[in-house]
Amino acid sequence: MSREMHFGIFTLGTGNHTAGWRHPGADDSFLDMSVNQRIAAIAERGLFDLLFVGDGLSANLSSHPSFTVRLEPLTMLAALAMTTSHLGLGATMSTTYSDPYTVARAFASLDHISNGRAAWNAVTTAAAASGGNFGRVHPDHEKRYGRAGEFIDVVRGLWDCWDDDAIIRDLATGRYLDPSRIRPLNHVGEHFSVRGPMNMARSPQGQPVILQAGGSERGQDLAARSADVVFSVVQDLDEAKLAYASLKERVRRHGRNPDHVTILPGVMPIVGKTDAHAFEILGTLQSYLDSTEGLALLSARLGTDVSKYPLDGPIPDLPLPDTSHGFAKAMLAKAQRDHMTLRDLYNLTAAARGHWVLCGSAQTIADTLERWFVEEAADGFNVMPAYFPGAFDDFVDQVIPELQRRGLYRKAYSGTMLRDHLGLPRPDCGAYKQ
């Protein structure tokens, strides 16, 4: 085939299922680096493009365990760079509660440390509670995205202040670098004034890869303009095909090559010996939950306290929240399409926090992923195992070989950098235009 699937792993030490840590033999900590190193090793064995670590800037004690107790992502990925050799390393850093110079330096540093495997997930931060940790009032959705576009432009401009050949190391003359190949940025905009340049040479990838996951109109446009990889939230094949085509068309309108933007829907695969066995595993995981946990997660996703509504009644008519549009839209659309009750929706949310849950044998899961890929609903998938390491081992050891047999997935890495895995060219210095 002219296309091959791409895979990311969304890593949460306690598993992506809210109660995944309670499964027999499952890891139960996101603070233990041996857990994270084991996940990375499985991903590299499965020839995954990248490992992705999300982040949050406030503590919600009723949230998913790994959202409540977690390591700072850049520190964690710098450590994982030492125990991996090919796996891309992506992390979230906020455009609302960070500054461009710090973000540019941090991800360029990770790119140097990992020899070209860094990726930045540029998010605007949905949780309003984050503002209190920075002495700020949390800005509304529109203001967050207005700032984000300029933020990304400044970061990419800083990455390009140094030419690739600026460091000359001339032993004869004693000149270490050529100042004529290093420029200030001198950016002055609505939100930022940044002189530059960074005190760091251009990184191995030229520019680290940009990840984005916005589901709103503003988020989709930002992704089409700036992102190399887009994480999407979908529940239905036809819905996913429409979203895929829409985003690729947006990319074209921004003058970019749609083949250079990889769309990865999130999926929680539950792999069983048979389809029935897979549903038994999911049933066991769901049995660990109670309505309080499920309703708290659902309320967070929908931006409304839904505990006051009857569990077995219809989904109330709710406006889109000022937090994350993507999850709310996908979940409410599925609820309407499948005539779900509030109990049905909280069960879905508790399982994968609004992402798609796919149960079946390795053959069934491969069939479904193949269909989504061939029918252009996805370029691959952001895999979200319910628990680690067992559920991830099952996917890598059973589903990946099936996809390889079908000619849908690589049998070896073709390079060592993340851009190699994604089929992205290394950008020339200054090629990125605002």
C-alpha positions as CSV (number, residue, x, y, z in Angstrom):
1,M,0.0,0.0,0.0
2,S,1.0,3.6,-0.6
3,R,0.0,4.4,3.0
4,E,1.0,2.7,6.3
5,M,-0.6,3.0,9.7
6,H,0.9,5.1,12.4
7,F,0.5,4.5,16.1
8,G,1.0,6.5,19.2
9,I,0.7,5.3,22.7
10,F,-1.1,7.4,25.3
11,T,0.6,6.5,28.5
12,L,-1.0,6.7,31.9
13,G,0.8,4.6,34.5
14,T,-2.5,3.4,36.1
15,G,-4.0,2.5,32.7
16,N,-6.3,4.5,30.5
17,H,-9.4,2.9,32.1
18,T,-10.3,4.8,35.2
19,A,-10.1,1.6,37.2
20,G,-7.4,-0.1,35.1
21,W,-5.0,-0.2,38.0
22,R,-7.3,-2.6,39.8
23,H,-7.0,-5.3,37.2
24,P,-5.0,-8.3,38.3
25,G,-1.3,-7.8,37.5
26,A,-1.7,-4.2,36.4
27,D,0.7,-1.4,37.2
28,D,-0.7,1.1,39.8
29,S,1.6,4.1,39.6
30,F,2.4,7.0,37.2
31,L,5.3,8.1,39.5
32,D,7.3,5.0,39.1
33,M,9.8,5.4,36.3
34,S,10.2,1.6,35.9
35,V,6.5,1.5,34.9
36,N,7.1,4.3,32.3
37,Q,10.3,2.7,31.0
38,R,8.4,-0.7,30.5
39,I,5.6,1.1,28.6
40,A,8.2,2.8,26.3
41,A,10.0,-0.5,25.7
42,I,6.8,-2.2,24.7
43,A,6.0,0.7,22.3
44,E,9.4,0.5,20.7
45,R,9.0,-3.3,20.4
46,G,5.8,-2.6,18.5
47,L,7.5,0.0,16.3
48,F,5.2,2.8,17.5
49,D,5.8,6.3,16.1
50,L,5.6,8.0,19.5
51,L,4.8,7.8,23.1
52,F,2.6,10.7,24.3
53,V,2.2,12.1,27.8
54,G,-0.6,14.5,28.5
55,D,-0.5,17.0,31.3
56,G,-2.7,19.0,33.6
57,L,-1.9,22.1,35.7
58,S,-4.3,21.6,38.6
59,A,-5.2,18.7,41.0
60,N,-8.6,17.3,40.7
61,L,-8.8,14.6,43.4
62,S,-11.9,13.0,41.9
63,S,-10.3,12.6,38.5
64,H,-8.5,9.7,36.9
65,P,-5.7,8.5,39.2
66,S,-2.9,9.3,36.7
67,F,-4.3,12.8,36.2
68,T,-4.2,13.4,39.9
69,V,-0.8,12.0,40.6
70,R,1.7,12.4,37.8
71,L,5.2,13.5,36.9
72,E,6.0,16.7,35.0
73,P,6.1,15.4,31.4
74,L,9.3,17.0,30.0
75,T,11.4,15.7,32.9
76,M,9.9,12.2,32.4
77,L,10.5,12.2,28.7
78,A,14.1,13.3,29.1
79,A,14.7,10.3,31.3
80,L,12.9,8.0,28.8
81,A,15.2,9.3,26.0
82,M,18.0,7.5,27.8
83,T,16.3,4.1,27.6
84,T,14.9,4.3,24.1
85,S,16.5,4.8,20.7
86,H,13.7,5.2,18.1
87,L,10.4,6.0,19.8
88,G,9.1,9.6,19.4
89,L,8.6,11.4,22.7
90,G,5.7,13.8,22.8
91,A,4.3,15.9,25.7
92,T,1.8,18.6,26.5
93,M,2.8,22.1,27.4
94,S,0.2,24.9,27.7
95,T,0.1,28.0,25.5
96,T,-2.0,29.7,28.2
97,Y,0.2,29.1,31.3
98,S,3.7,29.0,29.7
99,D,5.8,31.4,27.7
100,P,7.1,30.8,24.1
101,Y,10.8,31.2,25.0
102,T,10.6,28.5,27.7
103,V,8.7,26.1,25.5
104,A,11.0,26.6,22.6
105,R,14.1,25.8,24.7
106,A,12.5,22.9,26.5
107,F,11.4,21.0,23.3
108,A,14.6,21.9,21.4
109,S,16.5,20.5,24.4
110,L,14.5,17.3,24.3
111,D,15.1,17.0,20.6
112,H,18.9,17.3,21.2
113,I,18.8,14.9,24.1
114,S,16.8,12.3,22.1
115,N,18.6,12.8,18.8
116,G,15.6,14.0,17.0
117,R,12.5,12.4,18.6
118,A,10.7,15.4,20.4
119,A,7.1,16.5,19.9
120,W,5.2,19.3,21.5
121,N,1.4,19.0,22.1
122,A,0.3,22.6,22.0
123,V,-2.8,22.9,24.1
124,T,-4.7,25.9,25.5
125,T,-5.6,24.2,28.8
126,A,-9.3,23.6,29.4
127,A,-9.4,23.3,33.2
128,A,-10.4,26.6,34.7
129,A,-8.9,25.6,38.1
130,S,-5.4,25.9,36.5
131,G,-5.6,29.7,36.7
132,G,-5.5,29.7,40.5
133,N,-2.1,28.0,40.4
134,F,-0.6,30.9,38.4
135,G,-2.4,33.8,40.0
136,R,-4.5,34.4,36.9
137,V,-8.1,34.4,35.9
138,H,-8.6,31.5,33.4
139,P,-9.3,33.1,30.0
140,D,-12.3,32.1,27.9
141,H,-12.1,29.7,24.9
142,E,-11.8,32.5,22.3
143,K,-9.0,34.3,24.1
144,R,-7.1,31.1,24.7
145,Y,-7.0,30.3,21.0
146,G,-6.2,33.8,20.0
147,R,-3.1,33.6,22.2
148,A,-2.2,30.0,21.1
149,G,-1.8,30.9,17.4
150,E,0.8,33.6,18.1
151,F,2.4,31.4,20.7
152,I,3.1,28.6,18.2
153,D,4.4,31.2,15.7
154,V,6.9,32.6,18.2
155,V,8.1,29.1,19.2
156,R,8.7,28.1,15.6
157,G,10.4,31.3,14.9
158,L,12.8,30.8,17.8
159,W,13.6,27.3,16.6
160,D,14.7,28.9,13.3
161,C,17.0,31.7,14.7
162,W,20.0,29.5,14.2
163,D,21.1,28.1,10.8
164,D,22.0,24.5,10.7
165,D,25.6,25.3,10.0
166,A,26.0,28.2,12.6
167,I,28.4,26.2,14.8
168,I,31.7,25.9,12.8
169,R,34.2,24.8,15.5
170,D,37.2,26.2,13.5
171,L,40.3,25.0,15.4
172,A,42.6,27.1,13.2
173,T,41.0,30.4,13.9
174,G,39.4,29.6,17.2
175,R,35.9,30.6,16.0
176,Y,33.3,28.4,17.6
177,L,30.3,29.8,15.7
178,D,29.5,32.2,12.9
179,P,27.4,35.1,14.2
180,S,26.2,35.9,10.7
181,R,24.2,32.6,10.7
182,I,22.4,33.5,13.9
183,R,19.5,36.0,14.0
184,P,17.3,37.6,16.6
185,L,13.6,37.0,16.2
186,N,12.4,40.5,17.2
187,H,8.8,39.4,17.4
188,V,6.3,42.1,18.6
189,G,2.7,41.0,18.6
190,E,-0.6,41.3,20.4
191,H,0.4,38.8,23.2
192,F,4.2,38.5,23.1
193,S,7.3,40.5,22.6
194,V,10.3,38.2,22.2
195,R,13.7,39.2,21.1
196,G,15.6,35.9,20.7
197,P,17.6,34.1,19.6
198,M,17.7,31.1,21.9
199,N,21.0,30.1,23.4
200,M,20.8,26.8,21.7
201,A,21.7,25.5,18.2
202,R,19.1,24.3,15.8
203,S,17.8,20.9,16.9
204,P,18.3,17.6,15.0
205,Q,14.7,17.6,13.4
206,G,15.1,21.3,12.5
207,Q,11.8,21.8,14.2
208,P,10.3,19.3,16.7
209,V,7.0,17.8,15.6
210,I,3.9,19.7,16.6
211,L,0.9,17.8,18.0
212,Q,-2.6,19.3,18.4
213,A,-6.0,18.0,19.6
214,G,-8.5,20.8,19.4
215,G,-12.0,19.8,18.5
216,S,-13.6,23.2,18.2
217,E,-13.6,25.4,15.1
218,R,-10.7,27.4,16.4
219,G,-8.9,24.2,17.4
220,Q,-9.4,22.6,14.1
221,D,-8.1,25.7,12.2
222,L,-5.1,25.9,14.5
223,A,-4.3,22.3,13.8
224,A,-4.7,22.7,10.1
225,R,-2.4,25.7,10.1
226,S,0.3,24.4,12.5
227,A,0.1,20.7,13.4
228,D,2.0,17.7,12.1
229,V,-0.1,15.2,14.1
230,V,-3.7,15.7,15.2
231,F,-5.3,13.6,18.0
232,S,-9.0,13.3,17.4
233,V,-12.0,12.2,19.5
234,V,-14.5,10.1,17.5
235,Q,-17.0,7.3,18.2
236,D,-18.5,6.5,14.7
237,L,-16.9,5.6,11.4
238,D,-19.0,7.9,9.2
239,E,-18.5,10.8,11.7
240,A,-14.7,10.1,11.6
241,K,-14.6,10.1,7.8
242,L,-16.3,13.4,7.7
243,A,-14.0,14.9,10.3
244,Y,-10.9,13.4,8.5
245,A,-11.9,14.9,5.1
246,S,-12.8,18.3,6.7
247,L,-9.4,18.6,8.4
248,K,-7.5,17.5,5.3
249,E,-9.3,20.2,3.3
250,R,-8.5,22.8,5.9
251,V,-4.9,21.8,5.6
252,R,-5.1,22.4,1.9
253,R,-6.6,25.8,2.3
254,H,-3.6,26.8,4.5
255,G,-1.3,25.9,1.6
256,R,0.0,22.7,3.3
257,N,0.4,19.2,2.1
258,P,-2.4,17.1,3.6
259,D,-0.2,14.0,3.6
260,H,2.1,15.8,6.0
261,V,-0.7,15.9,8.7
262,T,-1.3,12.6,10.5
263,I,-4.7,12.1,12.0
264,L,-4.8,9.7,15.0
265,P,-8.2,9.0,16.7
266,G,-7.9,7.8,20.2
267,V,-8.9,4.2,20.8
268,M,-9.0,1.9,23.8
269,P,-8.6,-1.7,22.4
270,I,-9.7,-4.5,24.6
271,V,-8.1,-7.7,23.1
272,G,-9.5,-11.1,24.0
273,K,-9.1,-14.6,22.8
274,T,-12.5,-14.2,21.2
275,D,-14.9,-11.3,20.8
276,A,-16.9,-12.6,23.7
277,H,-13.8,-12.9,25.9
278,A,-12.9,-9.3,25.2
279,F,-16.3,-8.1,26.3
280,E,-15.9,-10.1,29.5
281,I,-12.6,-8.3,30.2
282,L,-14.4,-4.9,29.7
283,G,-17.2,-6.1,31.9
284,T,-14.7,-6.9,34.7
285,L,-13.1,-3.4,34.3
286,Q,-16.5,-1.7,34.4
287,S,-17.5,-3.7,37.6
288,Y,-14.7,-1.8,39.5
289,L,-16.5,1.5,38.9
290,D,-19.3,3.2,40.9
291,S,-21.6,6.0,39.7
292,T,-19.8,8.7,41.7
293,E,-16.6,8.2,39.7
294,G,-18.4,7.9,36.4
295,L,-20.6,11.0,36.9
296,A,-17.6,13.1,38.1
297,L,-15.7,12.2,34.9
298,L,-18.7,12.8,32.7
299,S,-19.4,16.2,34.4
300,A,-15.9,17.2,33.7
301,R,-16.1,16.3,30.0
302,L,-19.5,18.0,29.5
303,G,-18.7,21.0,31.6
304,T,-21.9,20.6,33.6
305,D,-22.7,18.8,36.8
306,V,-24.9,16.0,35.6
307,S,-25.3,14.3,39.0
308,K,-28.6,16.1,39.5
309,Y,-30.2,14.4,36.5
310,P,-31.8,10.8,36.7
311,L,-29.3,8.1,35.7
312,D,-31.7,6.1,33.6
313,G,-33.3,9.1,32.0
314,P,-32.4,10.8,28.6
315,I,-29.3,12.9,28.2
316,P,-30.2,16.5,29.0
317,D,-29.9,19.2,26.4
318,L,-26.6,20.8,27.2
319,P,-24.6,23.6,25.6
320,L,-21.0,23.0,24.5
321,P,-18.7,23.8,27.4
322,D,-16.0,26.5,27.5
323,T,-13.5,23.7,28.2
324,S,-13.0,21.0,25.6
325,H,-15.4,21.0,22.7
326,G,-14.1,17.8,21.0
327,F,-15.0,15.4,23.8
328,A,-18.4,16.9,24.4
329,K,-19.4,17.0,20.8
330,A,-18.4,13.3,20.1
331,M,-20.0,12.0,23.3
332,L,-23.3,13.9,22.9
333,A,-23.5,12.9,19.2
334,K,-23.1,9.3,20.1
335,A,-25.6,9.5,22.9
336,Q,-28.2,11.0,20.5
337,R,-27.4,8.5,17.7
338,D,-27.6,5.5,20.0
339,H,-30.5,6.7,22.2
340,M,-28.3,6.4,25.3
341,T,-29.3,7.1,28.9
342,L,-27.1,9.1,31.3
343,R,-26.0,5.8,32.8
344,D,-24.9,4.6,29.4
345,L,-22.9,7.7,28.8
346,Y,-21.2,7.7,32.1
347,N,-20.2,4.1,31.6
348,L,-18.6,5.0,28.3
349,T,-16.8,8.0,29.8
350,A,-15.5,6.0,32.8
351,A,-14.1,3.4,30.4
352,A,-12.1,5.6,28.1
353,R,-12.9,9.2,29.2
354,G,-14.9,9.8,26.0
355,H,-12.6,7.9,23.6
356,W,-13.7,5.0,21.4
357,V,-13.7,1.6,23.1
358,L,-13.0,-1.3,20.7
359,C,-13.5,-4.9,22.0
360,G,-12.7,-8.1,20.1
361,S,-10.2,-10.7,19.1
362,A,-7.0,-9.6,17.5
363,Q,-8.6,-10.4,14.1
364,T,-11.7,-8.4,14.8
365,I,-9.7,-5.4,16.0
366,A,-7.4,-5.6,13.0
367,D,-10.4,-5.8,10.7
368,T,-11.9,-2.6,12.3
369,L,-8.7,-0.6,12.3
370,E,-8.1,-1.6,8.7
371,R,-11.5,-0.5,7.6
372,W,-11.1,2.9,9.3
373,F,-7.6,3.3,7.7
374,V,-8.6,2.2,4.2
375,E,-11.8,4.3,4.2
376,E,-9.8,7.4,5.3
377,A,-11.3,7.9,8.7
378,A,-7.8,7.8,10.2
379,D,-4.0,7.7,9.3
380,G,-3.5,5.5,12.3
381,F,-4.5,5.5,16.0
382,N,-3.5,6.8,19.4
383,V,-3.7,3.6,21.4
384,M,-5.0,3.9,24.9
385,P,-4.6,0.5,26.7
386,A,-7.0,0.0,29.6
387,Y,-4.2,-1.1,31.9
388,F,-0.4,-1.6,31.7
389,P,1.5,-3.7,30.9
390,G,-0.8,-6.6,30.0
391,A,-3.4,-4.8,27.8
392,F,-0.5,-3.1,25.8
393,D,1.4,-6.4,25.5
394,D,-1.8,-7.9,24.1
395,F,-2.1,-5.2,21.4
396,V,1.6,-5.3,20.4
397,D,1.9,-9.1,20.4
398,Q,-1.4,-10.0,18.8
399,V,-2.8,-7.0,16.8
400,I,0.4,-5.6,15.4
401,P,1.6,-8.9,13.7
402,E,-1.9,-9.2,12.1
403,L,-1.6,-5.7,10.7
404,Q,1.9,-6.5,9.4
405,R,0.7,-9.6,7.7
406,R,-1.8,-7.5,5.9
407,G,0.8,-5.1,4.7
408,L,-0.7,-2.2,6.7
409,Y,2.1,-1.6,9.1
410,R,5.9,-1.4,9.1
411,K,8.1,-4.3,10.0
412,A,11.1,-2.1,11.0
413,Y,11.8,1.5,11.6
414,S,13.1,3.3,8.5
415,G,15.0,6.0,10.4
416,T,15.8,7.1,14.0
417,M,13.9,10.4,14.1
418,L,10.2,11.0,14.7
419,R,10.0,12.8,11.3
420,D,11.3,9.7,9.7
421,H,8.5,7.6,11.2
422,L,5.8,10.1,10.1
423,G,7.2,10.5,6.6
424,L,7.8,14.2,7.2
425,P,10.7,16.1,5.5
426,R,13.1,18.0,7.7
427,P,12.2,21.7,7.2
428,D,14.7,24.1,5.9
429,C,15.6,26.9,8.2
430,G,12.9,29.6,7.8
431,A,10.6,27.4,5.8
432,Y,7.8,27.8,8.4
433,K,5.7,30.8,7.6
434,Q,3.3,32.5,10.0
